[in-house]
């Protein structure tokens, strides 16, 4: 019977010692703190990414509005210059040359694809490829402007 008591006391001591060692282990506490900091950093990074996506979506919307308004203003100026000065020679009318190349802006509605957060291929200093040449119609448009 004494052996049974001795084994029970030994087992209880081993269990209590194991819990004490685990709670007192500094590296385990440090590991938990690092895990907590990592989770917090991941959450903050995700919040920042979402704010960045929202910012660029809003900026894109504002730039689209500016482009539409500019196109409307240009069309208005071209039409009124032709109406108010019908006898003006074509070379003196600054809008006469460009009105034929002006493409009207159409409202395509909302896009369904989310914005990409990456570029196609290499970019920046390490690009290594020559820049692409603009299509001939864009080159003519820049020469006329």
C-alpha positions as CSV (number, residue, x, y, z in Angstrom):
1,X,0.0,0.0,0.0
2,X,2.9,2.4,0.7
3,X,4.1,1.8,-2.9
4,X,0.7,2.9,-4.3
5,X,0.8,6.1,-2.2
6,X,4.4,6.7,-3.4
7,X,3.4,6.2,-7.0
8,X,0.4,8.5,-6.7
9,X,2.4,11.2,-5.0
10,X,5.1,10.9,-7.7
11,X,2.6,11.1,-10.6
12,X,0.9,14.2,-9.0
13,X,4.3,15.8,-8.5
14,X,5.2,15.1,-12.1
15,X,2.0,16.6,-13.3
16,X,2.3,19.7,-11.1
17,X,6.0,20.1,-12.1
18,X,5.1,19.9,-15.8
19,X,2.5,22.6,-15.5
20,X,4.9,24.8,-13.5
21,X,7.6,24.3,-16.1
22,X,5.3,25.1,-19.0
23,X,3.9,28.3,-17.3
24,X,7.3,29.4,-16.3
25,X,8.9,28.9,-19.7
26,X,10.0,32.3,-21.0
27,X,10.4,31.2,-24.5
28,X,6.8,30.0,-24.6
29,X,5.6,33.4,-23.4
30,X,7.8,35.1,-25.9
31,X,6.5,32.9,-28.7
32,X,2.9,33.8,-27.7
33,X,3.7,37.5,-27.7
34,X,5.4,37.2,-31.1
35,X,2.4,35.3,-32.5
36,X,0.1,38.0,-31.1
37,X,2.2,40.8,-32.7
38,X,2.3,38.9,-36.0
39,X,-1.5,38.6,-36.0
40,X,-1.8,42.3,-35.2
41,X,0.6,43.2,-38.0
42,X,-1.2,41.0,-40.5
43,X,-4.5,42.6,-39.6
44,X,-3.0,46.2,-39.9
45,X,-1.5,45.2,-43.3
46,X,-4.8,43.9,-44.5
47,X,-6.5,47.1,-43.4
48,X,-3.9,49.2,-45.1
49,X,-4.3,47.2,-48.4
50,X,-8.0,47.7,-48.3
51,X,-7.6,51.4,-47.7
52,X,-5.2,51.6,-50.6
53,X,-7.6,49.7,-52.9
54,X,-10.4,52.1,-51.8
55,X,-8.2,55.1,-52.5
56,X,-7.3,54.0,-56.0
57,X,-10.9,53.1,-56.8
58,X,-12.0,56.6,-55.7
59,X,-9.1,58.2,-57.6
60,X,-9.9,56.3,-60.7
61,X,-13.5,57.4,-60.4
62,X,-12.5,61.0,-60.0
63,X,-10.1,60.8,-63.0
64,X,-12.8,59.3,-65.1
65,X,-15.2,62.1,-64.2
66,X,-12.5,64.6,-65.1
67,X,-11.9,63.0,-68.5
68,X,-15.7,62.9,-69.2
69,X,-16.0,66.6,-68.2
70,X,-13.0,67.5,-70.4
71,X,-14.5,65.7,-73.3
72,X,-17.8,67.4,-72.9
73,X,-16.1,70.8,-72.6
74,X,-14.1,70.1,-75.7
75,X,-17.1,69.0,-77.7
76,X,-19.0,72.1,-76.5
77,X,-16.1,74.4,-77.6
78,X,-15.8,72.7,-81.0
79,X,-19.6,73.0,-81.7
80,X,-19.9,76.6,-80.5
81,X,-16.8,77.7,-82.4
82,X,-18.3,76.2,-85.6
83,X,-21.7,77.8,-84.9
84,X,-20.4,81.2,-83.8
85,X,-17.7,81.5,-86.4
86,X,-19.0,79.6,-89.5
87,X,-16.8,81.6,-91.9
88,X,-13.6,81.2,-90.0
89,X,-10.9,79.4,-92.1
90,X,-10.2,75.9,-90.9
91,X,-6.5,76.7,-90.2
92,X,-7.5,79.5,-87.8
93,X,-10.1,77.4,-85.9
94,X,-8.2,75.5,-83.2
95,X,-11.0,72.9,-82.9
96,X,-11.5,72.2,-86.6
97,X,-8.6,69.9,-86.9
98,X,-9.2,67.8,-83.9
99,X,-13.0,67.4,-84.0
100,X,-12.8,64.6,-86.5
101,X,-10.3,62.7,-84.4
102,X,-12.2,63.2,-81.1
103,X,-13.9,60.1,-79.9
104,X,-16.9,60.6,-77.7
105,X,-16.7,59.3,-74.2
106,X,-19.2,56.6,-73.4
107,X,-20.3,55.7,-69.9
108,X,-19.4,52.0,-69.7
109,X,-20.8,51.6,-66.2
110,X,-19.1,49.9,-63.3
111,X,-16.4,47.4,-64.0
112,X,-16.8,44.0,-62.5
113,X,-13.1,43.1,-62.3
114,X,-11.2,44.3,-59.1
115,X,-8.1,46.3,-59.7
116,X,-4.9,44.3,-60.0
117,X,-2.2,44.8,-57.5
118,X,0.6,43.7,-59.8
119,X,2.2,44.7,-63.1
120,X,2.6,42.6,-66.2
121,X,6.2,41.6,-66.5
122,X,9.2,43.5,-65.1
123,X,9.0,47.3,-64.6
124,X,11.3,50.0,-63.3
125,X,15.1,50.0,-63.3
126,X,15.4,46.2,-63.8
127,X,13.1,46.1,-66.8
128,X,15.7,45.4,-69.5
129,X,13.4,45.7,-72.4
130,X,13.0,48.7,-74.7
131,X,9.8,50.7,-74.2
132,X,7.0,49.8,-76.7
133,X,6.4,52.1,-79.6
134,X,3.0,53.9,-79.7
135,X,0.6,52.9,-82.5
136,X,0.7,55.2,-85.6
137,X,-2.7,56.7,-84.9
138,X,-1.5,57.9,-81.5
139,X,1.7,59.3,-83.0
140,X,-0.3,61.3,-85.5
141,X,-2.6,62.6,-82.7
142,X,0.4,63.8,-80.7
143,X,1.9,65.6,-83.7
144,X,-1.4,67.3,-84.5
145,X,-1.7,68.5,-80.8
